[in-house]
Amino acid sequence: MQYHDVRVHPESDRLPRPEQLAWKIAQVAADPVPVEAAVTDMIINRLIDNASVAMASVNRHSVMSARAEALAHRREGGATVFGMGPNVRVHAEWAAWANGTAVRELDFHDTFLAAEYSHPGDNIPGILAVAQQCRRSGADLIRGAATGYEIQIDLARAICLHKHKIDHVAHLGPSVAAGIGTLMRLPPAVIYQAIGQALHVTTATRQSRKGEISSWKAYAPAHASKMAVEAVDRAMMGETSPTPIYEGEDGVIGWMLDGKNAHYRVPLPEMGEPKRAILSSFTKEHSAEYQSQALIDLAFRMGQKIKNWDDVEDVLIETSHHTHYVIGTGSNDPQKFDPQASRETLDHSIMYIVAVALQDGSWHHVHSYAPERARRPDTVRLWRKIHTIEKPEWTQRYHETDPDKKAFGGRIVIRMKDGAVIADELAVANAHTLGATPWQRADYIRKFQTLSEGIVPHQEAERFLEIVQNLPNLKAGELHMLEIAIPERDIRQNTAEGIFNFGQAKPAAVTAATSTALAS
């Protein structure tokens, strides 16, 4: 890796393009370095992972709405929409929108945490949509995905967004644009312009992840991905972007991040160096915020030692700065203790999550968030006895650069009314690479089979798993075979009329005006 010093420059400096971060990212994207076998295998795992959570969420309201909007933008030879089968095609940017929402809805796919947080699997829907519409091969998709993961993870390693209350999808717009650039074999000059445009239109505040969390949490990465597809489209047609987008006097760093005195050291692969960042990311075994994964596993084993939950006096979770301030009591969000809260809020409350994990000894993406589960009186009483504190040693491990020391867990101390204390800690989740049961291909397949059961016909599930594991050999124009068909009777539709389908007998009556360049 090489580290790039990134600072704010006044306009009088006229920072040369080769010294700008967006240009350096574009060069990495355009580098035709081969993809290593381990990276290819992990990309296949994450395609399976994305499909798993998309199928499980296919009939949730946000996903139905996004799908309805996408289906109003049909396009012959376009990209596919999760659940609709390979023959239903829409414009690539709308496929990115619908599929990105389906992937993120349950907050149940892969994660990378460093200076910033990310779900790098969010790169896949936009890159895959363009690959399908532009008739690229499986090998092309692999190259594009490797770049998307690399860029988002490298930005997350170095540039903190949440400190300034900027949503983490600001790193996703540039990474999807870069991944599409790799996929399409675009020159650095075009990718550079696309990165600038994508970043410019994907910066937003973190209010979407604060307080009573809304359905926009699922849409935010899909929106960034859609914006990236459109940015590449415009750049291919010769349009330019605000520059320098990162280092400019009025750029993102100067006014949204660390300001005029900022200094970041951003790691990027050197020319000819393989893109391996995906191997630093990790998926979720449980449908909850990643920082809760190890604590859920820990709660499973600690809960077995308690017979009566009303005998618990107090539960303390010692953990990292992020866990305490974002999903813990340090957030000062009263909604995190509200039994009437939305699912999106509950999966960002470590107090609720630990309470249910202690009591149930298991976790389910639907049942653990059911209203009747959240409102159970003994759970509410236990839930309100739980609080978090930041411990420097856990924060240090959270930010550790050595992957063998990096950890996102914590310590739970349960104090009983009789004075007894039950205490234990867990640094990494069981499914983590360094965990008790690190995940392999069979685990990703099991996750897909579990989450798609009762939704995807068995024969169709087996067909998808066979095709996706043959990804490197799929020829140009065959990527539509990665689509999963759900019987019409089992896939629900949002029947409310929006602008796109208002007064129309069929959503297909509305067509999109974008993606001109991507038609070739």
C-alpha positions in Angstrom: 0.0 0.0 0.0 1.0 3.6 -0.5 -0.2 6.4 1.7 -1.4 9.7 0.2 -1.3 12.9 2.3 -4.6 14.7 1.8 -5.0 18.4 2.8 -7.2 21.3 2.0 -5.6 23.7 -0.6 -6.7 27.3 -1.3 -7.8 27.9 -4.9 -4.6 29.9 -5.4 -2.6 26.7 -5.1 -4.2 25.3 -8.3 -3.7 21.7 -7.0 -2.6 19.6 -10.0 -4.9 16.8 -10.9 -2.3 14.1 -10.3 -2.1 15.2 -6.7 -5.8 15.0 -6.0 -7.3 12.1 -4.1 -10.0 11.5 -6.7 -7.4 11.1 -9.4 -5.4 8.7 -7.3 -8.5 6.6 -6.7 -9.3 6.7 -10.4 -5.8 5.4 -11.2 -6.3 2.5 -8.9 -9.7 1.8 -10.5 -8.1 1.8 -14.0 -5.2 -0.5 -13.0 -5.8 -3.8 -14.8 -4.2 -5.9 -12.0 -5.5 -9.5 -11.8 -7.8 -10.4 -9.0 -6.4 -13.0 -6.5 -8.2 -16.3 -6.0 -9.0 -15.6 -2.4 -10.6 -12.3 -3.3 -12.7 -13.9 -6.1 -13.9 -16.5 -3.6 -14.9 -13.8 -1.1 -16.7 -11.8 -3.7 -18.8 -14.9 -4.5 -19.5 -15.3 -0.8 -20.7 -11.7 -0.6 -22.9 -12.1 -3.6 -24.6 -15.0 -1.8 -24.7 -12.9 1.3 -26.4 -10.0 -0.4 -28.9 -12.3 -2.1 -29.7 -13.9 1.3 -30.7 -10.7 3.0 -32.4 -9.3 -0.1 -34.7 -12.4 -0.3 -35.5 -12.1 3.4 -36.5 -8.5 2.9 -38.2 -8.8 -0.4 -41.7 -8.2 1.0 -40.9 -5.5 3.5 -42.4 -2.1 2.9 -39.3 -0.1 1.9 -38.2 -2.8 -0.5 -41.7 -3.0 -2.1 -41.7 0.8 -2.6 -38.2 0.8 -4.1 -39.2 -2.1 -6.4 -42.4 -0.3 -7.5 -40.3 2.7 -8.5 -37.8 0.6 -10.4 -40.5 -1.3 -12.3 -41.8 2.0 -13.5 -38.6 2.4 -15.5 -38.5 -0.7 -17.7 -35.8 -1.1 -20.3 -35.2 -3.8 -22.8 -31.8 -5.4 -22.1 -31.5 -3.5 -18.8 -30.7 -4.8 -15.4 -32.7 -7.2 -13.2 -34.7 -6.6 -10.0 -34.4 -9.0 -7.0 -37.3 -11.4 -7.1 -38.6 -10.6 -10.5 -36.7 -13.1 -12.5 -34.3 -12.6 -15.5 -36.9 -11.4 -18.0 -38.0 -8.3 -16.1 -35.4 -5.5 -16.9 -35.2 -1.9 -15.8 -32.7 0.9 -16.2 -29.5 0.2 -14.4 -29.7 3.1 -12.0 -33.2 2.0 -10.9 -32.0 -1.6 -10.4 -29.3 -0.2 -8.2 -32.0 1.6 -6.3 -34.3 -1.3 -5.8 -31.7 -3.9 -5.1 -29.6 -1.7 -2.9 -32.6 -1.1 -0.7 -33.3 -4.8 -0.5 -29.7 -5.6 0.5 -29.6 -2.9 3.2 -33.1 -3.2 4.6 -32.4 -5.8 7.3 -28.9 -4.4 8.1 -27.7 -8.0 7.9 -24.8 -8.1 5.4 -21.1 -7.3 5.5 -19.3 -4.6 7.4 -16.0 -2.8 7.8 -15.2 -0.6 10.7 -12.2 1.8 11.2 -12.0 5.6 11.2 -15.4 5.4 9.5 -18.1 2.6 9.3 -19.2 1.0 6.2 -21.2 -1.9 4.7 -19.0 -2.5 1.6 -21.5 -5.1 0.2 -23.5 -2.0 -0.7 -21.1 -1.6 -3.7 -22.4 -4.8 -5.4 -26.0 -3.8 -6.5 -24.9 -0.8 -8.5 -21.9 -2.5 -10.1 -23.9 -5.6 -10.9 -26.7 -3.6 -12.4 -24.3 -1.8 -14.8 -22.6 -5.1 -15.6 -25.9 -6.7 -16.6 -27.1 -3.7 -18.7 -23.7 -3.4 -20.4 -23.4 -7.1 -21.0 -20.2 -7.6 -19.1 -18.8 -11.0 -18.0 -18.5 -12.6 -14.6 -14.8 -11.8 -14.6 -15.6 -8.1 -15.3 -18.0 -8.1 -12.4 -15.4 -9.6 -10.1 -12.8 -6.9 -11.1 -15.4 -4.1 -10.5 -16.5 -5.5 -7.1 -12.9 -5.8 -6.0 -12.4 -2.1 -6.7 -15.6 -1.1 -5.0 -14.6 -2.9 -1.9 -11.0 -1.6 -2.0 -11.9 2.1 -2.4 -14.7 2.2 0.2 -12.6 0.3 2.8 -9.5 2.4 2.2 -11.5 5.6 2.6 -13.1 4.2 5.7 -9.6 3.4 7.1 -8.5 7.0 6.9 -11.4 9.6 6.7 -13.9 9.8 9.6 -17.3 11.1 8.6 -19.4 10.4 11.6 -17.4 12.8 13.8 -18.8 15.5 11.7 -22.3 13.9 11.6 -21.9 13.1 7.9 -23.5 9.8 6.9 -21.0 7.0 5.9 -22.5 6.6 2.4 -20.3 9.6 1.4 -17.6 7.0 0.9 -19.9 4.7 -1.0 -20.7 7.0 -3.9 -17.0 7.3 -4.9 -16.4 3.6 -4.4 -19.3 2.5 -6.6 -18.2 5.0 -9.3 -14.7 3.6 -9.2 -16.0 0.0 -9.3 -18.1 0.8 -12.4 -15.1 2.4 -13.9 -13.1 -0.8 -13.4 -16.0 -2.9 -14.8 -16.3 -0.7 -17.9 -12.5 -0.4 -18.4 -12.8 3.4 -18.5 -9.8 5.7 -18.6 -8.7 7.4 -15.4 -9.9 10.8 -16.7 -13.5 9.6 -17.0 -13.4 7.7 -13.6 -12.0 10.9 -12.0 -14.9 13.0 -13.1 -17.4 10.3 -12.0 -15.9 10.1 -8.6 -16.2 13.8 -8.1 -19.8 13.9 -9.2 -20.7 10.9 -7.0 -19.2 12.4 -3.9 -20.7 15.8 -4.5 -24.2 14.4 -4.5 -24.0 11.8 -1.8 -23.0 13.8 1.3 -25.8 13.9 3.9 -26.1 14.2 7.7 -26.4 11.3 10.1 -29.8 12.3 11.3 -31.0 9.2 9.3 -29.2 7.1 11.9 -30.2 9.2 15.0 -33.3 9.2 17.2 -36.3 7.5 15.7 -34.6 5.8 12.7 -36.7 5.8 9.6 -36.9 3.7 6.5 -34.4 6.1 4.8 -31.7 4.1 6.5 -32.3 1.3 4.0 -32.6 3.8 1.1 -29.4 5.8 1.8 -26.9 3.4 0.3 -29.2 2.6 -2.6 -29.5 6.4 -3.3 -25.7 6.7 -3.2 -25.3 3.8 -5.6 -28.0 5.2 -8.0 -26.2 8.6 -7.9 -22.9 6.8 -8.8 -24.4 5.0 -11.8 -25.7 8.4 -13.1 -22.4 10.1 -12.4 -20.5 7.5 -14.5 -23.1 7.9 -17.2 -22.6 11.7 -17.4 -18.8 11.4 -17.2 -18.9 8.9 -20.1 -20.7 11.6 -22.1 -18.0 14.1 -21.3 -19.4 16.0 -18.4 -17.2 17.2 -15.6 -17.4 17.5 -11.8 -16.5 20.0 -9.0 -12.8 19.8 -8.4 -10.8 19.3 -6.3 -13.8 17.7 -4.7 -11.9 16.5 -1.6 -9.1 19.1 -1.2 -10.8 22.2 -2.6 -11.1 25.4 -0.5 -14.9 24.9 -0.5 -14.7 21.1 -0.9 -16.0 18.3 1.2 -13.0 18.2 3.7 -12.8 22.0 4.1 -16.5 22.5 5.0 -17.9 19.1 6.0 -15.0 17.3 7.7 -11.9 18.4 9.5 -11.7 21.8 7.9 -8.8 23.9 6.5 -6.2 22.3 8.9 -7.2 18.7 8.0 -4.6 16.1 7.3 -5.5 12.5 6.3 -3.3 9.7 5.2 -5.3 7.6 2.8 -4.0 4.1 1.9 -4.4 2.9 -1.7 -2.8 0.0 -3.5 0.2 0.8 -5.6 0.0 0.2 -9.3 0.2 -3.5 -10.0 -0.7 -4.4 -6.4 -3.8 -6.6 -6.0 -6.9 -5.2 -4.5 -7.4 -7.3 -1.3 -9.5 -5.0 1.0 -12.5 -7.3 0.8 -10.6 -9.8 2.9 -10.5 -7.3 5.8 -14.3 -7.1 5.9 -16.7 -9.4 7.8 -20.3 -10.4 7.5 -23.0 -10.8 10.1 -24.3 -14.0 11.6 -27.0 -12.0 13.4 -29.4 -9.4 12.0 -28.2 -6.4 14.0 -25.6 -3.6 14.0 -22.1 -5.2 13.6 -20.8 -3.9 17.0 -23.5 -6.0 18.6 -22.4 -9.3 16.9 -19.8 -10.3 19.6 -22.0 -9.0 22.4 -24.9 -11.2 21.1 -22.7 -14.3 21.1 -21.5 -13.3 24.6 -25.0 -12.8 25.9 -26.1 -16.2 24.6 -23.6 -17.9 27.0 -24.1 -15.5 29.9 -27.9 -15.8 29.8 -27.7 -19.5 30.6 -26.5 -18.6 34.1 -29.6 -16.6 35.1 -32.9 -18.3 36.1 -35.0 -15.3 37.1 -34.6 -12.0 35.2 -36.1 -9.9 37.9 -33.2 -11.0 40.1 -30.9 -8.8 37.9 -30.0 -5.5 39.6 -27.9 -3.9 36.8 -26.2 -4.8 33.5 -23.1 -2.8 32.5 -21.6 -3.1 29.0 -18.0 -1.9 28.7 -17.2 -1.3 25.1 -15.7 1.1 22.5 -16.4 4.7 21.8 -18.5 3.9 18.8 -20.7 1.3 20.4 -21.3 3.5 23.5 -22.1 6.7 21.5 -23.9 5.3 18.5 -25.9 2.3 19.7 -25.4 2.6 23.5 -26.5 5.0 26.2 -23.9 7.5 25.2 -26.2 8.4 22.2 -28.7 10.0 24.6 -31.5 8.6 22.4 -34.6 7.9 24.6 -36.0 5.9 21.6 -33.4 3.2 22.3 -35.4 2.3 25.4 -38.8 2.6 23.8 -40.8 -0.6 23.4 -42.8 1.1 20.6 -39.7 1.9 18.6 -39.3 0.9 15.0 -37.2 -2.1 14.0 -34.6 0.2 12.6 -34.3 1.9 16.0 -34.2 -1.4 17.9 -31.3 -2.8 15.8 -29.4 0.3 16.8 -30.0 -0.2 20.5 -27.4 -2.5 22.1 -29.4 -2.3 25.3 -32.4 -3.9 23.6 -30.3 -6.4 21.7 -28.4 -7.6 24.8 -31.7 -8.0 26.8 -33.3 -10.2 24.1 -30.1 -12.2 23.5 -29.7 -12.8 27.2 -33.2 -14.1 27.6 -33.7 -16.0 24.3 -30.2 -17.4 23.8 -30.9 -17.0 20.0 -31.4 -14.3 17.5 -33.9 -14.1 14.6 -34.1 -11.4 11.9 -37.9 -11.2 12.3 -38.9 -12.7 15.7 -36.3 -10.8 17.7 -37.8 -7.5 16.6 -41.5 -8.4 16.6 -43.6 -5.8 18.5 -44.8 -8.4 20.9 -41.2 -9.4 21.6 -40.1 -5.8 22.2 -43.0 -5.1 24.5 -42.7 -8.2 26.8 -42.8 -6.8 30.3 -39.9 -8.8 31.7 -37.8 -7.8 28.7 -38.6 -4.1 29.1 -37.7 -4.3 32.8 -34.3 -5.9 32.0 -33.7 -3.7 29.0 -34.0 -0.5 31.2 -31.4 -1.9 33.6 -28.7 -2.0 30.9 -26.3 0.8 30.2 -22.9 1.2 28.5 -19.7 3.0 29.1 -16.6 3.6 26.9 -13.5 1.8 27.9 -10.2 3.1 26.3 -8.9 -0.4 25.8 -11.9 -1.4 23.7 -11.7 1.9 21.7 -8.0 1.2 21.0 -8.8 -2.3 19.8 -11.6 -0.9 17.6 -9.1 1.4 15.8 -6.2 -1.2 15.8 -4.6 -1.5 12.4 -3.2 -5.0 13.1 -6.1 -7.3 12.0 -5.0 -9.8 14.7 -5.7 -7.3 17.4 -8.6 -5.4 15.9 -11.9 -6.1 17.8 -15.5 -4.8 18.1 -16.6 -6.6 21.2 -16.8 -5.7 24.9 -17.3 -6.9 28.4 -20.7 -7.5 30.1 -21.0 -7.2 33.9 -24.3 -8.4 35.4 -24.9 -7.5 39.0 -27.5 -9.5 40.8 -29.7 -8.3 43.6 -28.1 -10.8 46.0 -24.7 -9.2 45.3 -23.4 -11.9 42.9 -21.6 -10.7 39.8 -21.5 -12.5 36.4 -18.9 -11.0 34.1 -17.4 -12.1 30.8 -16.0 -10.6 27.6 -15.7 -11.4 23.9 -13.5 -9.5 21.5 -14.7 -10.8 18.2 -17.9 -12.5 17.0 -17.9 -16.2 16.5 -18.3 -15.8 12.8 -15.3 -13.4 12.5 -12.1 -14.7 10.9 -10.5 -14.9 14.3 -13.7 -16.1 16.0 -14.7 -19.4 17.5 -16.5 -20.5 14.2 -15.1 -18.4 11.3 -17.4 -18.4 8.3 -16.6 -20.4 5.2 -18.6 -20.8 1.9 -20.9 -23.4 3.5 -22.0 -20.8 6.1 -22.9 -18.3 3.5 -24.9 -21.0 1.6 -26.6 -21.9 4.9 -27.5 -18.3 5.5 -29.0 -18.1 2.0 -31.0 -21.3 2.4 -32.3 -20.2 5.8 -33.3 -16.7 4.8 -34.8 -17.7 1.4 -36.8 -20.6 2.8 -40.5 -20.2 2.1 -39.8 -17.4 -0.3 -37.6 -18.8 -3.1 -38.6 -22.2 -4.5 -36.0 -24.9 -3.7 -35.1 -25.6 -7.3 -34.6 -21.9 -8.0 -32.4 -21.5 -4.9 -30.2 -24.4 -6.0 -30.0 -23.0 -9.5 -28.8 -19.6 -8.2 -26.2 -21.2 -5.9 -24.8 -23.2 -8.8 -24.6 -20.1 -11.1 -23.1 -17.7 -8.6 -20.4 -20.2 -7.6 -19.5 -20.4 -11.3 -19.2 -16.6 -11.6 -15.6 -16.4 -13.0 -16.8 -18.5 -16.0 -20.0 -16.5 -16.9 -19.6 -15.0 -20.3 -20.6 -11.5 -21.5 -24.3 -11.1 -21.3 -24.9 -14.0 -18.9 -25.0 -12.1 -15.6 -28.8 -11.8 -15.7 -28.7 -15.5 -14.7 -27.8 -14.3 -11.2 -31.4 -13.0 -10.8 -33.7 -15.0 -8.6 -37.3 -15.6 -9.6 -40.0 -15.7 -6.9 -43.5 -16.9 -7.9 -45.8 -14.0 -8.5 -48.1 -15.1 -5.7 -45.3 -14.8 -3.2 -43.9 -11.4 -4.1 -46.0 -8.5 -2.7 -46.5 -5.2 -4.5 -46.9 -1.8 -3.0 -50.3 -0.8 -4.5 -50.1 2.9 -3.4 -49.6 5.3 -6.4 -46.5 7.4 -6.5 -45.5 9.9 -9.2 -43.9 7.3 -11.4 -47.0 5.1 -11.7 -49.8 7.6 -11.0 -52.8 6.7 -13.0 -51.0 4.1 -15.0 -52.4 0.6 -15.6 -48.9 -0.8 -15.6 -45.7 0.6 -14.1 -43.9 -0.1 -17.4 -45.7 2.8 -19.0 -43.2 5.2 -17.6 -39.7 5.2 -19.0 -36.4 6.8 -17.8 -34.5 9.4 -19.7 -31.1 8.6 -18.2 -28.4 6.0 -18.9 -27.8 7.1 -22.5 -24.1 6.2 -22.5 -24.6 3.0 -20.6 -26.7 1.6 -23.5 -23.5 0.8 -25.4 
